Amino acid sequence: MLPNIALDQLLLLDIETTPAVKAFDCLPENMQTLWLDKIAKTAPDSSEGEELYADRAGIFAEFGKIVCISVGFFTVENGRYQLRIKSIYHDDEKVLLSSFLELVNKFYIKNPKFQFAGHNIKEFDIPFICRRSVINLLSLPPALQLHNLKPWEVPMLDTMQLWRFGDFKNYTSLKLLTAVLGIPTPKDDIDGSMVAKVYYGEANGLERIVTYCQKDVVAVGQLLMRFKGVPLIEDGDIVYIK
């Protein structure tokens, strides 16, 4: 299915996001009003805009923030694919994004034709990163200058889009897709719906979120192996870089 894709030209990624502040009451007054206006349009049947902030704000770049970005890239060691994973995480989003953008720029210099790879990154992860970078007054590197590109020129390999096979009516989660394709995954300590509660409610919450984020990058890597028609990566060939 991916005969012309070189795995070593891919930068896998996954992000974890939370509301920008712990609770609705912590927002500036003008942002409270804007949140209520936003949620009234996206969830018109709900009368609980304030309560929805904790659960929903993290999916909107205007009201959320990124707390972890995990990346992965393939190498070949002794004739076998190896997946190397690195996570960038910080409570200060600007520090996190600066480190990530620097990493992207280095990868771009080394591999000018590289592609980002991930699950639903076209509609969520990459736009979220770009929007939050602009909000934090950070310049986007060439690899993320996407606004003038035609759809087929955008350097992204999205496993959700691959699975759609042209069908745009369906959303398939990463968890479901790995299960359907027989890819073993470790039992999750948390899930996406718990990220905000873990981040704001636990002293070591960010470390748990990093582990969860890394699992998703590994899952994407294994999906790409399956789409490529080659054996899955053995646990011993997954390397975590500090």
Phi and psi in degrees as GROMACS dihedral restraints (atoms count N, CA, C in turn):
[ dihedral_restraints ]
;  ai    aj    ak    al  type     phi  dphi    fc
    3     4     5     6     1  -123.8    20    10
    4     5     6     7     1    54.6    20    10
    6     7     8     9     1   -65.4    20    10
    7     8     9    10     1   -27.3    20    10
    9    10    11    12     1  -101.7    20    10
   10    11    12    13     1     9.0    20    10
   12    13    14    15     1   -98.4    20    10
   13    14    15    16     1   121.4    20    10
   15    16    17    18     1   -87.7    20    10
   16    17    18    19     1   118.4    20    10
   18    19    20    21     1   -61.6    20    10
   19    20    21    22     1   -30.8    20    10
   21    22    23    24     1   -76.8    20    10
   22    23    24    25     1     0.4    20    10
   24    25    26    27     1  -103.0    20    10
   25    26    27    28     1    13.9    20    10
   27    28    29    30     1  -109.9    20    10
   28    29    30    31     1   141.6    20    10
   30    31    32    33     1  -116.2    20    10
   31    32    33    34     1   103.9    20    10
   33    34    35    36     1   -76.3    20    10
   34    35    36    37     1   145.8    20    10
   36    37    38    39     1  -153.6    20    10
   37    38    39    40     1   157.1    20    10
   39    40    41    42     1  -150.6    20    10
   40    41    42    43     1   143.9    20    10
   42    43    44    45     1  -120.5    20    10
   43    44    45    46     1   155.2    20    10
   45    46    47    48     1  -121.8    20    10
   46    47    48    49     1   133.5    20    10
   48    49    50    51     1  -126.0    20    10
   49    50    51    52     1   155.9    20    10
   51    52    53    54     1  -138.1    20    10
   52    53    54    55     1   168.2    20    10
   54    55    56    57     1   -57.4    20    10
   55    56    57    58     1   149.2    20    10
   57    58    59    60     1   -64.7    20    10
   58    59    60    61     1   -31.9    20    10
   60    61    62    63     1  -130.4    20    10
   61    62    63    64     1   166.6    20    10
   63    64    65    66     1   -64.2    20    10
   64    65    66    67     1   -40.5    20    10
   66    67    68    69     1  -144.6    20    10
   67    68    69    70     1   161.5    20    10
   69    70    71    72     1   -54.4    20    10
   70    71    72    73     1   -40.8    20    10
   72    73    74    75     1   -65.5    20    10
   73    74    75    76     1   -17.3    20    10
   75    76    77    78     1   -83.8    20    10
   76    77    78    79     1   -10.2    20    10
   78    79    80    81     1   -74.0    20    10
   79    80    81    82     1   147.5    20    10
   81    82    83    84     1   -58.6    20    10
   82    83    84    85     1   153.8    20    10
   84    85    86    87     1   -57.2    20    10
   85    86    87    88     1   -41.1    20    10
   87    88    89    90     1   -66.1    20    10
   88    89    90    91     1   -34.6    20    10
   90    91    92    93     1   -73.7    20    10
   91    92    93    94     1   -29.7    20    10
   93    94    95    96     1   -61.1    20    10
   94    95    96    97     1   -46.0    20    10
   96    97    98    99     1   -62.5    20    10
   97    98    99   100     1   -43.0    20    10
   99   100   101   102     1   -67.6    20    10
  100   101   102   103     1   -35.2    20    10
  102   103   104   105     1   -64.0    20    10
  103   104   105   106     1   -46.5    20    10
  105   106   107   108     1   -61.0    20    10
  106   107   108   109     1   -36.4    20    10
  108   109   110   111     1   -67.3    20    10
  109   110   111   112     1   -42.6    20    10
  111   112   113   114     1   -63.0    20    10
  112   113   114   115     1   -48.1    20    10
  114   115   116   117     1   -71.7    20    10
  115   116   117   118     1   -27.7    20    10
  117   118   119   120     1   -65.1    20    10
  118   119   120   121     1   -30.0    20    10
  120   121   122   123     1   -86.1    20    10
  121   122   123   124     1   -32.2    20    10
  123   124   125   126     1   -89.7    20    10
  124   125   126   127     1   -25.8    20    10
  126   127   128   129     1  -134.3    20    10
  127   128   129   130     1    69.1    20    10
  129   130   131   132     1   -62.8    20    10
  130   131   132   133     1   -20.6    20    10
  132   133   134   135     1   -84.9    20    10
  133   134   135   136     1    -5.3    20    10
  135   136   137   138     1   -95.3    20    10
  136   137   138   139     1   139.3    20    10
  138   139   140   141     1  -110.3    20    10
  139   140   141   142     1    12.2    20    10
  141   142   143   144     1  -116.7    20    10
  142   143   144   145     1    53.8    20    10
  144   145   146   147     1   -58.8    20    10
  145   146   147   148     1   -39.4    20    10
  147   148   149   150     1   -65.2    20    10
  148   149   150   151     1   -42.6    20    10
  150   151   152   153     1   -68.7    20    10
  151   152   153   154     1   -30.5    20    10
  153   154   155   156     1   -73.7    20    10
  154   155   156   157     1   -15.6    20    10
  156   157   158   159     1   -55.7    20    10
  157   158   159   160     1   -48.2    20    10
  159   160   161   162     1   -62.1    20    10
  160   161   162   163     1   -34.4    20    10
  162   163   164   165     1   -89.4    20    10
  163   164   165   166     1   -28.5    20    10
  165   166   167   168     1  -112.1    20    10
  166   167   168   169     1   -22.7    20    10
  168   169   170   171     1   -61.2    20    10
  169   170   171   172     1   -30.2    20    10
  171   172   173   174     1   -66.4    20    10
  172   173   174   175     1   -14.2    20    10
  174   175   176   177     1   -92.8    20    10
  175   176   177   178     1    -4.5    20    10
  177   178   179   180     1  -110.2    20    10
  178   179   180   181     1   124.9    20    10
  180   181   182   183     1   -62.5    20    10
  181   182   183   184     1   -26.7    20    10
  183   184   185   186     1   -73.1    20    10
  184   185   186   187     1   -23.0    20    10
  186   187   188   189     1  -123.0    20    10
  187   188   189   190     1    -1.4    20    10
  189   190   191   192     1  -115.9    20    10
  190   191   192   193     1  -175.9    20    10
  192   193   194   195     1  -149.8    20    10
  193   194   195   196     1   159.4    20    10
  195   196   197   198     1   -93.1    20    10
  196   197   198   199     1   132.0    20    10
  198   199   200   201     1  -112.1    20    10
  199   200   201   202     1   -15.9    20    10
  201   202   203   204     1  -154.9    20    10
  202   203   204   205     1   136.7    20    10
  204   205   206   207     1  -126.5    20    10
  205   206   207   208     1   118.5    20    10
  207   208   209   210     1  -104.9    20    10
  208   209   210   211     1   136.6    20    10
  210   211   212   213     1  -123.8    20    10
  211   212   213   214     1   159.3    20    10
  213   214   215   216     1  -146.3    20    10
  214   215   216   217     1   150.4    20    10
  216   217   218   219     1  -146.5    20    10
  217   218   219   220     1   150.4    20    10
  219   220   221   222     1   -91.5    20    10
  220   221   222   223     1   141.6    20    10
  222   223   224   225     1  -131.9    20    10
  223   224   225   226     1   168.0    20    10
  225   226   227   228     1  -116.3    20    10
  226   227   228   229     1   121.2    20    10
  228   229   230   231     1  -123.7    20    10
  229   230   231   232     1   120.8    20    10
  231   232   233   234     1    53.3    20    10
  232   233   234   235     1    41.1    20    10
  234   235   236   237     1    77.8    20    10
  235   236   237   238     1     6.2    20    10
  237   238   239   240     1  -121.9    20    10
  238   239   240   241     1   146.1    20    10
  240   241   242   243     1   -71.0    20    10
  241   242   243   244     1   138.6    20    10
  243   244   245   246     1  -124.6    20    10
  244   245   246   247     1   139.1    20    10
  246   247   248   249     1  -109.9    20    10
  247   248   249   250     1   120.6    20    10
  249   250   251   252     1  -105.3    20    10
  250   251   252   253     1   128.9    20    10
  252   253   254   255     1  -116.7    20    10
  253   254   255   256     1   134.6    20    10
  255   256   257   258     1  -136.1    20    10
  256   257   258   259     1   138.1    20    10
  258   259   260   261     1  -116.0    20    10
  259   260   261   262     1   138.9    20    10
  261   262   263   264     1  -115.5    20    10
  262   263   264   265     1   121.1    20    10
  264   265   266   267     1  -147.0    20    10
  265   266   267   268     1   148.9    20    10
  267   268   269   270     1  -172.8    20    10
  268   269   270   271     1   149.9    20    10
  270   271   272   273     1   -72.1    20    10
  271   272   273   274     1   -28.7    20    10
  273   274   275   276     1   -88.3    20    10
  274   275   276   277     1   107.5    20    10
  276   277   278   279     1   -62.3    20    10
  277   278   279   280     1   -34.6    20    10
  279   280   281   282     1   -65.0    20    10
  280   281   282   283     1   -39.0    20    10
  282   283   284   285     1   -62.7    20    10
  283   284   285   286     1   -46.0    20    10
  285   286   287   288     1   -59.3    20    10
  286   287   288   289     1   -50.6    20    10
  288   289   290   291     1   -66.2    20    10
  289   290   291   292     1   -37.5    20    10
  291   292   293   294     1   -60.0    20    10
  292   293   294   295     1   -43.3    20    10
  294   295   296   297     1   -65.5    20    10
  295   296   297   298     1   -41.4    20    10
  297   298   299   300     1   -65.6    20    10
  298   299   300   301     1   -45.6    20    10
  300   301   302   303     1   -63.6    20    10
  301   302   303   304     1   -34.9    20    10
  303   304   305   306     1   -65.5    20    10
  304   305   306   307     1   -41.6    20    10
  306   307   308   309     1   -62.1    20    10
  307   308   309   310     1   -44.6    20    10
  309   310   311   312     1   -59.8    20    10
  310   311   312   313     1   -42.8    20    10
  312   313   314   315     1   -64.3    20    10
  313   314   315   316     1   -40.5    20    10
  315   316   317   318     1   -64.4    20    10
  316   317   318   319     1   -41.2    20    10
  318   319   320   321     1   -65.4    20    10
  319   320   321   322     1   -37.8    20    10
  321   322   323   324     1   -66.0    20    10
  322   323   324   325     1   -41.3    20    10
  324   325   326   327     1   -63.4    20    10
  325   326   327   328     1   -38.5    20    10
  327   328   329   330     1   -76.6    20    10
  328   329   330   331     1   -37.1    20    10
  330   331   332   333     1  -133.5    20    10
  331   332   333   334     1    79.0    20    10
  333   334   335   336     1   -58.1    20    10
  334   335   336   337     1   -22.5    20    10
  336   337   338   339     1  -102.9    20    10
  337   338   339   340     1    17.7    20    10
  339   340   341   342     1   -66.7    20    10
  340   341   342   343     1   161.4    20    10
  342   343   344   345     1  -125.6    20    10
  343   344   345   346     1   144.8    20    10
  345   346   347   348     1   -72.9    20    10
  346   347   348   349     1   148.1    20    10
  348   349   350   351     1  -138.0    20    10
  349   350   351   352     1   141.6    20    10
  351   352   353   354     1   174.4    20    10
  352   353   354   355     1  -178.4    20    10
  354   355   356   357     1  -103.6    20    10
  355   356   357   358     1   116.8    20    10
  357   358   359   360     1    64.9    20    10
  358   359   360   361     1    28.9    20    10
  360   361   362   363     1   -74.0    20    10
  361   362   363   364     1   -24.6    20    10
  363   364   365   366     1   -67.3    20    10
  364   365   366   367     1   -35.3    20    10
  366   367   368   369     1  -100.2    20    10
  367   368   369   370     1   -14.3    20    10
  369   370   371   372     1  -130.1    20    10
  370   371   372   373     1   -70.1    20    10
  372   373   374   375     1   -58.8    20    10
  373   374   375   376     1   -52.6    20    10
  375   376   377   378     1   -67.2    20    10
  376   377   378   379     1   -47.2    20    10
  378   379   380   381     1   -59.3    20    10
  379   380   381   382     1   -38.2    20    10
  381   382   383   384     1   -63.3    20    10
  382   383   384   385     1   -45.2    20    10
  384   385   386   387     1   -60.1    20    10
  385   386   387   388     1   -46.1    20    10
  387   388   389   390     1   -64.6    20    10
  388   389   390   391     1   -44.3    20    10
  390   391   392   393     1   -64.6    20    10
  391   392   393   394     1   -43.9    20    10
  393   394   395   396     1   -68.0    20    10
  394   395   396   397     1   -31.2    20    10
  396   397   398   399     1   -64.7    20    10
  397   398   399   400     1   -43.8    20    10
  399   400   401   402     1   -63.0    20    10
  400   401   402   403     1   -43.9    20    10
  402   403   404   405     1   -60.3    20    10
  403   404   405   406     1   -34.8    20    10
  405   406   407   408     1   -88.7    20    10
  406   407   408   409     1    11.9    20    10
  408   409   410   411     1    61.2    20    10
  409   410   411   412     1    37.7    20    10
  411   412   413   414     1  -107.2    20    10
  412   413   414   415     1   139.0    20    10
  414   415   416   417     1   -78.8    20    10
  415   416   417   418     1   137.0    20    10
  417   418   419   420     1   -81.5    20    10
  418   419   420   421     1   134.6    20    10
  420   421   422   423     1   -70.2    20    10
  421   422   423   424     1   166.7    20    10
  423   424   425   426     1   -52.0    20    10
  424   425   426   427     1   -37.2    20    10
  426   427   428   429     1   -66.1    20    10
  427   428   429   430     1   -17.3    20    10
  429   430   431   432     1  -111.9    20    10
  430   431   432   433     1    12.7    20    10
  432   433   434   435     1   -85.7    20    10
  433   434   435   436     1    84.3    20    10
  435   436   437   438     1  -106.4    20    10
  436   437   438   439     1    -7.3    20    10
  438   439   440   441     1   -67.7    20    10
  439   440   441   442     1   -25.7    20    10
  441   442   443   444     1  -102.1    20    10
  442   443   444   445     1     6.2    20    10
  444   445   446   447     1   -85.9    20    10
  445   446   447   448     1   144.8    20    10
  447   448   449   450     1   -73.1    20    10
  448   449   450   451     1   155.0    20    10
  450   451   452   453     1   -51.9    20    10
  451   452   453   454     1   -39.0    20    10
  453   454   455   456     1   -79.2    20    10
  454   455   456   457     1    -5.8    20    10
  456   457   458   459     1   -96.1    20    10
  457   458   459   460     1   -11.9    20    10
  459   460   461   462     1   -67.6    20    10
  460   461   462   463     1   124.2    20    10
  462   463   464   465     1   -80.6    20    10
  463   464   465   466     1    69.8    20    10
  465   466   467   468     1  -138.7    20    10
  466   467   468   469     1   137.9    20    10
  468   469   470   471     1  -116.2    20    10
  469   470   471   472     1   105.8    20    10
  471   472   473   474     1  -105.9    20    10
  472   473   474   475     1   117.1    20    10
  474   475   476   477     1   -66.4    20    10
  475   476   477   478     1   -26.8    20    10
  477   478   479   480     1   -69.4    20    10
  478   479   480   481     1   -39.1    20    10
  480   481   482   483     1   -67.3    20    10
  481   482   483   484     1   -38.6    20    10
  483   484   485   486     1   -59.4    20    10
  484   485   486   487     1   -43.3    20    10
  486   487   488   489     1   -71.1    20    10
  487   488   489   490     1   -24.4    20    10
  489   490   491   492     1   -68.5    20    10
  490   491   492   493     1   -28.9    20    10
  492   493   494   495     1    50.8    20    10
  493   494   495   496     1    42.3    20    10
  495   496   497   498     1    90.7    20    10
  496   497   498   499     1    -7.1    20    10
  498   499   500   501     1   -89.6    20    10
  499   500   501   502     1   116.0    20    10
  501   502   503   504     1  -103.6    20    10
  502   503   504   505     1    14.4    20    10
  504   505   506   507     1   -94.3    20    10
  505   506   507   508     1    -6.7    20    10
  507   508   509   510     1  -121.8    20    10
  508   509   510   511     1   139.4    20    10
  510   511   512   513     1  -114.7    20    10
  511   512   513   514     1   128.2    20    10
  513   514   515   516     1  -121.3    20    10
  514   515   516   517     1   123.4    20    10
  516   517   518   519     1   -71.2    20    10
  517   518   519   520     1   157.7    20    10
  519   520   521   522     1   -61.0    20    10
  520   521   522   523     1   -40.1    20    10
  522   523   524   525     1   -62.8    20    10
  523   524   525   526     1   -43.4    20    10
  525   526   527   528     1   -67.4    20    10
  526   527   528   529     1   -41.9    20    10
  528   529   530   531     1   -65.7    20    10
  529   530   531   532     1   -41.3    20    10
  531   532   533   534     1   -64.7    20    10
  532   533   534   535     1   -37.5    20    10
  534   535   536   537     1   -65.4    20    10
  535   536   537   538     1   -44.5    20    10
  537   538   539   540     1   -63.2    20    10
  538   539   540   541     1   -37.2    20    10
  540   541   542   543     1   -90.0    20    10
  541   542   543   544     1     7.8    20    10
  543   544   545   546     1    69.9    20    10
  544   545   546   547     1    32.8    20    10
  546   547   548   549     1   -96.7    20    10
  547   548   549   550     1   115.2    20    10
  549   550   551   552     1   -68.0    20    10
  550   551   552   553     1   137.3    20    10
  552   553   554   555     1  -132.2    20    10
  553   554   555   556     1   147.2    20    10
  555   556   557   558     1   -65.9    20    10
  556   557   558   559     1   153.0    20    10
  558   559   560   561     1   -63.4    20    10
  559   560   561   562     1   128.0    20    10
  561   562   563   564     1   -71.9    20    10
  562   563   564   565     1   135.9    20    10
  564   565   566   567     1   -71.8    20    10
  565   566   567   568     1   -38.5    20    10
  567   568   569   570     1  -138.5    20    10
  568   569   570   571     1   173.5    20    10
  570   571   572   573     1  -128.1    20    10
  571   572   573   574     1   175.8    20    10
  573   574   575   576     1   -58.7    20    10
  574   575   576   577     1   -32.7    20    10
  576   577   578   579     1   -70.8    20    10
  577   578   579   580     1   -14.0    20    10
  579   580   581   582     1   -99.6    20    10
  580   581   582   583     1    -6.7    20    10
  582   583   584   585     1   -57.9    20    10
  583   584   585   586     1   -47.3    20    10
  585   586   587   588     1   -63.5    20    10
  586   587   588   589     1   -43.6    20    10
  588   589   590   591     1   -64.2    20    10
  589   590   591   592     1   -39.5    20    10
  591   592   593   594     1   -67.5    20    10
  592   593   594   595     1   -42.7    20    10
  594   595   596   597     1   -63.6    20    10
  595   596   597   598     1   -47.2    20    10
  597   598   599   600     1   -88.8    20    10
  598   599   600   601     1   -13.8    20    10
  600   601   602   603     1  -109.6    20    10
  601   602   603   604     1    -8.3    20    10
  603   604   605   606     1  -127.9    20    10
  604   605   606   607     1   142.5    20    10
  606   607   608   609     1   -62.7    20    10
  607   608   609   610     1   -36.8    20    10
  609   610   611   612     1  -106.6    20    10
  610   611   612   613     1    25.5    20    10
  612   613   614   615     1   -60.7    20    10
  613   614   615   616     1   -38.9    20    10
  615   616   617   618     1   -64.1    20    10
  616   617   618   619     1   -37.1    20    10
  618   619   620   621     1   -63.1    20    10
  619   620   621   622     1   -39.7    20    10
  621   622   623   624     1   -64.9    20    10
  622   623   624   625     1   -38.2    20    10
  624   625   626   627     1   -66.5    20    10
  625   626   627   628     1   -39.1    20    10
  627   628   629   630     1   -60.2    20    10
  628   629   630   631     1   -45.2    20    10
  630   631   632   633     1   -60.6    20    10
  631   632   633   634     1   -42.8    20    10
  633   634   635   636     1   -63.4    20    10
  634   635   636   637     1   -42.3    20    10
  636   637   638   639     1   -64.0    20    10
  637   638   639   640     1   -41.1    20    10
  639   640   641   642     1   -63.1    20    10
  640   641   642   643     1   -37.1    20    10
  642   643   644   645     1   -60.6    20    10
  643   644   645   646     1   -37.8    20    10
  645   646   647   648     1   -67.5    20    10
  646   647   648   649     1   -36.2    20    10
  648   649   650   651     1   -66.4    20    10
  649   650   651   652     1   -42.2    20    10
  651   652   653   654     1   -60.5    20    10
  652   653   654   655     1   -43.1    20    10
  654   655   656   657     1   -60.9    20    10
  655   656   657   658     1   -41.9    20    10
  657   658   659   660     1   -62.5    20    10
  658   659   660   661     1   -43.3    20    10
  660   661   662   663     1   -57.7    20    10
  661   662   663   664     1   -43.1    20    10
  663   664   665   666     1   -69.2    20    10
  664   665   666   667     1   -35.6    20    10
  666   667   668   669     1   -60.8    20    10
  667   668   669   670     1   -42.4    20    10
  669   670   671   672     1   -64.5    20    10
  670   671   672   673     1   -36.5    20    10
  672   673   674   675     1   -63.4    20    10
  673   674   675   676     1   -41.5    20    10
  675   676   677   678     1   -65.8    20    10
  676   677   678   679     1   -44.8    20    10
  678   679   680   681     1   -63.7    20    10
  679   680   681   682     1   -32.4    20    10
  681   682   683   684     1   -76.3    20    10
  682   683   684   685     1   -19.0    20    10
  684   685   686   687     1    80.3    20    10
  685   686   687   688     1    29.5    20    10
  687   688   689   690     1  -120.8    20    10
  688   689   690   691     1   163.2    20    10
  690   691   692   693     1   -60.1    20    10
  691   692   693   694     1   148.8    20    10
  693   694   695   696     1   -63.5    20    10
  694   695   696   697     1   156.8    20    10
  696   697   698   699     1   -76.3    20    10
  697   698   699   700     1   132.5    20    10
  699   700   701   702     1   -71.8    20    10
  700   701   702   703     1   152.0    20    10
  702   703   704   705     1   -55.1    20    10
  703   704   705   706     1   -36.0    20    10
  705   706   707   708     1   -70.5    20    10
  706   707   708   709     1   -12.9    20    10
  708   709   710   711     1  -101.8    20    10
  709   710   711   712     1    12.2    20    10
  711   712   713   714     1  -104.4    20    10
  712   713   714   715     1   116.7    20    10
  714   715   716   717     1  -115.4    20    10
  715   716   717   718     1   130.5    20    10
  717   718   719   720     1  -103.4    20    10
  718   719   720   721     1   123.0    20    10
  720   721   722   723     1  -100.3    20    10
  721   722   723   724     1   129.6    20    10
